[in-house]
């Protein structure tokens, strides 16, 4: 299931380009359903590449309403597409285990204008599916520095920085690491993933010189999860932990707050990264960019991240077996 996102943004055009590219890749068994407003679908339909290879996924277009040009209407269309995608996955026999939802970028003020004051699609999907907990994982198959995958889970997401320490509890961290570790084993098929926990304070507090969150909150979580048999390291300083991920010693990093993770991720992989929601009854991916209103209709909107979101969804949802080959360096020592 693919939602086009805000009808005023670049979602429809990057989706058209990405779907066209995906249909040049043989993926037997994969089927695509695109959900959006009538006008966007009318524009998208002739742009889909019909010269698909044998085994290319078929595409079905489904309207979720008419966009009237207003902010509230943009929000309603965005939300209606998400709700319909979830509904179709739930109605598909066994679909919640094998299907996936790929969401186009939305505009948070439009969602608020439509009467749903949600911080983002991740949180909205969590409430819509009544998931006990969700996690926001940023994933890139490769980065500007090389072929090693980069995976960063944001333990807290859209919060003012001043609110982070109070929200960063032992329970939250333990839940997020378990979500990540379980997903790496089940979705990515890594037998024994190694997860690094990034410290909150400079130098991971330097043994209490710059804060106590590492000793009071993070270290007990690490000890508890290690006792469960999970391979978790940390807390490690933010200025070194991402280097360990890029040289292959860590399969993923848990970042304590939004920008410490996103600054690294977008610097290294913008345009090829994918946002993955963990904890839902189905797989959800989305591109790593927003609505980019300034690029609409210019021909400069890059469909690369949407294409990666589609490919990852196809891989991890079972349409194609995920790559089991690892190329990481030895990871015995941090």
C-alpha positions, -999 to 999 in steps of 0.1 A, spaced: 0 0 0 14 34 -10 0 67 2 8 99 -17 9 121 13 0 158 11 -15 165 -24 3 199 -25 37 183 -19 62 163 -39 47 130 -27 27 123 -59 55 131 -83 83 112 -64 59 82 -60 52 82 -98 89 82 -106 98 56 -79 70 33 -89 80 36 -125 116 27 -116 104 -2 -94 84 -17 -122 116 -21 -142 128 -45 -115 113 -81 -116 95 -87 -83 72 -117 -87 43 -117 -63 45 -80 -54 14 -60 -59 11 -22 -54 -20 -2 -44 -17 36 -46 -40 57 -24 -45 95 -29 -68 122 -40 -85 120 -74 -65 148 -91 -31 134 -79 -40 99 -92 -52 114 -125 -18 130 -129 1 100 -117 -16 74 -139 -1 83 -173 34 89 -157 37 53 -146 61 35 -169 41 9 -188 72 -7 -203 77 -29 -173 98 -60 -173 84 -94 -169 74 -100 -133 70 -63 -126 45 -55 -99 10 -45 -111 -4 -12 -98 -39 -4 -86 -50 32 -81 -76 41 -55 -90 75 -47 -97 85 -10 -114 118 -19 -113 151 -37 -88 178 -27 -105 213 -25 -73 233 -22 -75 241 15 -51 233 43 -77 212 61 -86 193 30 -49 185 25 -48 171 60 -80 151 55 -67 135 23 -34 126 39 -52 110 69 -78 92 48 -51 75 27 -33 63 58 -65 50 73 -75 32 41 -41 17 38 -43 3 73 -78 -10 66 -67 -28 34 -38 -44 52 -61 -56 80 -87 -69 55 -61 -88 35 -60 -124 47 -28 -126 67 -18 -92 52 -7 -76 85 21 -101 86 32 -100 50 20 -66 36 35 -32 40 25 5 40 47 30 23 37 66 32 44 98 13 53 129 32 26 149 50 24 184 64 19 185 101 0 219 101 -25 203 76 -30 174 99 -37 198 128 -61 218 105 -80 185 98 -85 180 135 -58 155 143 -30 171 163 -5 144 159 33 149 160 37 128 129 27 97 110 46 74 133 26 84 163 -6 85 143 -1 50 131 7 38 166 -26 51 179 -46 40 148 -34 4 152 -34 5 190 2 -7 190 16 -11 226 48 7 215 63 20 183 98 29 173 112 53 146 141 37 129 161 55 102 177 30 77 201 34 48 215 5 28 246 26 20 259 60 30 281 86 14 311 69 32 306 34 19 285 2 16 280 -5 54 243 0 63 234 27 88 205 22 112 195 47 139 166 44 162 153 76 178 143 67 214 124 100 216 111 117 185 94 150 181 100 167 215 114 200 226 150 193 238 142 205 273 117 177 277 140 149 266 156 140 300 123 136 317 110 113 289 141 92 287 131 66 313 145 31 319 112 17 307 112 37 275 148 28 266 143 -9 273 111 -10 252 128 8 223 159 -15 223 137 -46 225 117 -34 195 149 -27 176 166 -60 185 136 -81 177 131 -63 144 167 -68 134 163 -105 140 129 -110 125 128 -85 96 165 -82 87 173 -118 97 204 -110 117 210 -139 140 228 -119 167 226 -82 162 248 -58 181 231 -26 192 248 5 206 232 29 231 242 65 226 247 86 257 227 117 264 254 140 278 288 150 263 313 121 265 284 100 279 288 121 310 325 113 316 317 92 347 293 117 361 311 150 353 284 162 329 252 145 341 239 114 357 215 100 331 240 75 318 247 59 353 211 63 366 191 53 336 211 39 307 236 16 324 209 -4 343 190 -8 310 221 -21 293 227 -46 321 191 -58 321 190 -64 283 224 -81 284 210 -104 310 182 -113 285 209 -124 260 208 -93 239 241 -79 226 239 -42 236 269 -19 242 270 14 260 262 40 268 287 53 244 296 89 236 277 105 206 310 117 191 323 81 186 293 57 185 283 65 150 318 58 138 315 23 153 283 18 133 299 29 101 329 6 105 305 -23 111 310 -29 148 274 -21 155 243 -32 135 223 -2 148 224 28 172 197 39 197 199 77 198 184 94 229 168 123 211 158 133 176 185 156 164 216 137 176 204 109 154 189 128 125 219 151 121 242 122 115 217 102 94 207 130 70 243 142 67 254 108 56 225 94 37 199 121 28 181 111 -4 187 74 1 175 69 37 142 53 48 121 59 79 108 25 92 82 23 120 88 -6 143 61 -22 165 31 -20 141 12 -51 131 26 -46 96 58 -30 81 57 7 74 84 27 55 85 62 42 111 85 25 134 106 47 122 140 34 92 162 38 67 178 15 92 201 -2 65 225 -14 93 247 -31 102 218 -54 68 208 -66 66 209 -104 102 219 -109 115 185 -118 141 187 -91 124 165 -65 146 135 -60 126 102 -60 156 82 -46 144 80 -10 109 70 -20 123 43 -43 144 30 -14 113 30 8 95 9 -18 124 -15 -22 129 -19 15 92 -26 21 93 -52 -7 124 -69 8 113 -69 45 77 -77 40 85 -110 24 81 -103 -13 118 -109 -17 142 -126 8 163 -100 26 201 -100 19 217 -122 46 252 -114 36 272 -93 60 303 -73 51 310 -57 85 344 -56 101 351 -76 133 332 -62 162 347 -79 193 360 -46 207 345 -11 210 
